[in-house]
Amino acid sequence: MVLPTDMVGKLILSLVIDFIGSCSYLLPVVGEGFDLAWAPIQTIFLMAMYDDRMPGLKYVSFIEEILPFTDLLPSGTLGWVREFSPLLMEEGLKKVEDMRVVLRGEREAMRQQGVGR
């Protein structure tokens, strides 16, 4: 089984996994039976993608799918957020710092030109 390792690929697969798990709400009685079959499949996917960063996710995912009326937690998306949120925060902070540098430079240029006095 070949699973994505990049951020976007994992996000798309995680959303698909969560969507399939939530589809059981479309068929109220039959859907819970579908959850029984989907629970181990979902758990295997999530374990393969996120077990190194979030080893407890496989248990949460399995219990969430196997118990009736508990499909509210988007396990795949939760795993993705746990893996990639530090990277996204770091990139966001770098961009904020870059903006500060640019604004300081603009402010200095305006002062030197006499604008704003």
C-alpha positions in Angstrom: 0.0 0.0 0.0 1.5 3.3 -1.0 0.4 6.3 1.1 1.2 9.9 0.6 4.0 11.4 2.7 3.6 15.0 1.8 1.5 17.6 3.6 -1.2 18.0 0.9 -1.4 14.3 0.0 -1.9 13.4 3.7 -4.5 16.2 4.1 -6.6 14.9 1.1 -6.4 11.3 2.2 -7.3 12.3 5.8 -10.3 14.3 4.6 -11.4 11.3 2.4 -11.1 8.9 5.3 -13.1 11.2 7.6 -15.7 11.7 4.8 -16.2 8.0 4.4 -16.5 7.5 8.1 -19.1 10.2 8.3 -21.1 8.8 5.5 -22.7 6.3 7.9 -25.0 9.2 8.9 -26.6 9.1 5.5 -28.0 5.6 6.2 -29.2 5.6 9.8 -29.5 1.9 10.5 -27.3 0.4 7.8 -24.7 3.0 8.5 -23.8 1.7 11.9 -23.2 -1.7 10.3 -20.9 0.0 7.7 -19.0 1.5 10.6 -18.2 -2.0 11.9 -16.6 -2.8 8.6 -14.9 0.6 8.1 -13.4 0.8 11.6 -10.5 -1.5 11.1 -9.8 -0.1 7.6 -9.7 3.4 8.8 -7.5 2.4 11.7 -5.0 0.7 9.4 -4.8 3.8 7.2 -4.4 6.2 10.1 -1.9 3.9 11.8 0.2 3.8 8.6 0.1 7.6 8.2 0.4 9.0 11.7 1.5 6.3 14.2 5.0 7.8 14.5 3.6 11.2 15.6 0.4 10.2 17.3 0.4 6.5 18.4 -2.8 6.8 20.4 -4.8 8.0 17.3 -5.3 4.4 16.1 -7.2 3.6 19.4 -9.3 6.7 19.3 -10.1 6.1 15.6 -11.2 2.5 16.2 -13.3 3.3 19.2 -14.9 6.3 17.5 -15.9 4.2 14.5 -16.9 1.0 16.3 -19.2 2.7 18.8 -22.6 3.8 17.5 -23.3 7.5 17.0 -19.7 8.6 17.7 -18.5 9.6 14.3 -18.2 13.3 15.2 -14.4 13.3 15.7 -12.5 13.7 12.4 -9.7 11.3 13.3 -7.8 11.7 10.1 -7.8 15.4 10.1 -6.8 15.4 13.8 -3.7 13.3 12.9 -2.9 15.7 10.1 -3.2 18.7 12.3 -1.0 17.1 15.0 1.7 16.3 12.4 1.8 19.5 10.4 0.6 22.3 12.8 4.1 22.9 14.1 5.4 23.4 10.6 2.5 25.6 9.6 3.0 27.7 12.8 6.7 28.1 12.1 6.1 29.2 8.5 3.4 31.7 9.7 5.8 33.2 12.3 8.5 33.6 9.6 6.1 35.4 7.4 5.0 37.7 10.2 8.7 38.5 10.9 9.3 39.1 7.2 6.4 41.6 7.2 7.8 43.4 10.2 11.2 43.8 8.5 9.5 45.1 5.3 7.3 47.6 7.3 10.4 48.8 9.2 12.2 49.4 5.9 9.2 51.3 4.5 8.9 53.4 7.7 12.6 54.3 7.5 12.3 55.2 3.8 9.3 57.4 4.5 11.2 59.2 7.3 14.2 59.8 5.1 12.0 61.3 2.4 10.3 63.5 5.0 6.9 62.0 4.5 4.7 61.8 7.5 6.1 64.9 9.3 
